Every structure is written in C-alpha cells, then in structure tokens.
C-alpha cells in the first residue's frame, strides 16, 4: 500500500512539473513573438522514450535567416531552454548542414519550410 501511495505522489508531482514546463514554453514563445513581430517562430521536437528529448525554438525572418534560437534538452521536467550558440545569422540551408545532428532543430526548420 505504501508503494502505491508513493507512486501516486511521484506521478502527481510529475504532472505539476510538466505543466510548469509547458507554461515556461508558452511564455518563451510569447516573448519571442513580441521581440520579433515580423519574423516566424518555428518549433521542432525530438521526443524519445527513456532517452534525452529536445525542443527547439527558432526565430526565422522572411528571407530565411535565423535571428535567434533556443534549445531545451533533457530527460526530465527540470530541463531548461538555452541559447543555441552560432545559429544566429545563418540561413536555413546553412543551419541544416551545421546542425544536422540535432533533430529538433532540423524539425523546426522543416516546419518553417512547410508554412512559408
């Protein structure tokens, strides 16, 4: 019985922390929309079960140049967004080549290409 209670408590805490993480994601995208009103905000994810997942947020202008990017990587709800180094100023073709190893970034670029 104690094990069942412990599992339920851990599950409830995980749900709470997941909602907190989703709130941070929404706040981050809202802030970027205000800072870059004429650019596209594109997101991509690479979700894996029991392995490190990632979410990328890219700000791409109308010419296809990446103005800003952040990436959240981790296995837990404690992962945080961090600025993607050396992505600012790259065009999407260059970013695809340079960040080919990062599926979330590639997915965000693919999403931009679909909506443009």
C-alpha positions in Angstrom: 0.0 0.0 0.0 2.9 2.4 0.8 4.4 1.8 -2.6 1.2 2.6 -4.3 0.9 5.9 -2.4 4.5 6.8 -3.2 3.9 6.1 -6.9 0.7 8.3 -6.9 2.6 11.1 -5.2 5.5 10.9 -7.7 3.0 10.9 -10.5 1.2 14.0 -9.2 4.5 15.8 -8.8 5.5 14.9 -12.3 2.2 16.2 -13.7 2.6 19.5 -11.8 6.2 20.0 -13.0 5.2 19.1 -16.6 2.5 21.9 -16.5 5.1 24.3 -15.1 7.5 23.4 -18.0 4.6 23.9 -20.6 4.0 27.3 -19.0 7.6 28.3 -19.5 7.5 27.2 -23.1 4.3 29.3 -23.8 5.9 32.3 -22.1 9.1 31.9 -24.1 7.3 31.7 -27.4 5.0 34.7 -26.5 8.1 36.8 -25.5 9.8 35.9 -28.8 6.7 36.9 -30.8 6.8 40.3 -29.2 10.5 40.8 -29.7 10.4 39.7 -33.3 7.0 40.7 -34.6 7.8 40.4 -38.3 9.6 37.0 -38.1 8.3 33.5 -37.9 8.6 31.5 -34.7 9.2 27.8 -35.6 9.4 25.0 -33.1 10.6 21.4 -33.5 10.9 18.5 -31.2 12.7 15.2 -31.0 10.9 13.1 -28.5 12.3 9.8 -27.3 11.0 7.4 -24.7 13.5 6.8 -21.8 16.2 8.9 -23.7 17.1 12.5 -23.8 14.5 14.5 -25.8 14.8 18.0 -27.1 12.7 21.0 -28.2 14.0 23.8 -30.4 12.5 27.3 -30.9 13.8 29.3 -33.9 13.1 32.8 -34.9 13.4 33.0 -38.7 12.9 36.1 -40.8 11.1 36.3 -44.2 14.4 35.9 -46.1 15.1 32.6 -44.3 17.8 33.9 -42.0 17.7 32.7 -38.4 17.7 35.6 -36.0 17.6 33.6 -32.7 17.3 30.1 -31.4 16.9 28.2 -28.1 17.1 24.5 -27.4 15.8 22.5 -24.4 17.4 19.1 -23.9 17.0 16.6 -21.2 15.3 13.6 -19.8 13.4 15.3 -17.0 11.0 18.2 -16.5 13.9 20.1 -15.0 15.4 20.8 -18.5 15.6 24.4 -19.4 15.9 26.4 -22.6 19.4 27.5 -23.6 20.5 29.8 -26.4 21.8 27.8 -29.4 25.4 29.0 -30.0 26.4 30.0 -33.5 23.0 29.8 -35.1 22.2 33.5 -35.2 22.7 34.9 -38.7 22.7 31.5 -40.5 20.3 30.9 -43.4 18.2 27.8 -43.0 20.3 25.8 -45.6 23.5 26.6 -43.7 21.8 25.7 -40.3 20.6 22.4 -41.8 24.1 21.4 -42.6 25.7 22.7 -39.4 23.1 21.3 -37.0 22.3 18.0 -38.9 22.9 16.1 -35.8 20.2 17.9 -33.8 16.8 16.5 -34.9 14.8 19.2 -33.0 16.5 22.0 -34.9 16.0 20.2 -38.3 12.3 19.7 -37.4 11.9 23.4 -36.6 13.5 24.3 -39.9 11.3 21.8 -41.8 8.2 23.3 -40.1 9.2 26.8 -41.3 9.7 25.5 -44.8 6.2 24.0 -44.8 4.5 27.2 -43.6 6.4 29.6 -45.8 
